[in-house]
């Protein structure tokens, strides 16, 4: 398990501050024999760090949030492997004197409190039954691991122009954008109501205002306006009508599985293929991300040979997850 930046789309303590950066786990092969620390209830040893059953259970519960008890048991070894990755990175930081200054920790904490609001912050802690000091410690580890990964990644060479150009040539469909439209609609439950509204629009009433008042779909509050959308994202009966209409034209009443519609196409964006100068930064970012994943995977594998890694498989198998 390797944390990265805080996921701003959700409150970070929901997943206890742990976020993966690898799409696939880095696997370590470890023995099944008993370790010397059995009498201390130590399940995993990584370098100088000894992880007890209680500590391991707490960390495994964090990263398995959303799994049921059966799944947690089924994937116990994989969860342990992900955590070993995390412990290895922390050991590297300890060995190389990389630490998280208190001022940086406090700054990150203040940012989170400002973003979510003090009331919502405390309420979420209570809702998740998370102790503040425990959560703060997990956040500190997350930020420290991020700092370590950034430091070791400094040696990664950015992709060259030739690599970017080759990627563009090898992936033409990735930069082809289909025809899209932006439209306004009114959706009601009966054909008679739709016909009446259509006549009012034809007589000069504002379609957006009528949509706000009568339409039953969520975009009604936005005057019935639907943002840019491709044809394969629409229900077939809607697709057939909307992608055959010219811009600005008002449709007749159209029946779909959702009700009775009145459409007006607001804008049309034709099929386009972007040129290399338009997407060079996008490709550069993607290739750099790929290089970083490959580099860090190999780097973490090297840590598994640099630091001693031992697992008491018998104690791990006995670990009960809630």
Buried (B, 14 or more C-beta within 10 A) or exposed (E): BBBBEBEEEEBBBBBBBBBBBBEEBBBBEBEEEEBEBEEEBBBBBBBEBBBBBEBBBBBBBBBBEEBEEEEBBEBBBEBBBBBBBBBBBBBBBBEEEBEBEEEBBEEBBEEBEEEBEEEEBEEBBEEBEBEEEBBBEBBBBBBBBBBBBEEBBEEEEEBEEEBBBBBBEEEEEEBEEEEBBBBBBBBBEEEEBBBEBBEBBEEEEEBBEBBBEBBEBEBBEBBBBBEEBBBEEBEEBBBEBBBEBEEEEBBEBBEBEBBBBBBBBBEBEEEEEEEBEEBBEBBBEBBBEEBBBEBBBEBBBEBBEEBEBBBBBEBBEEBEBE
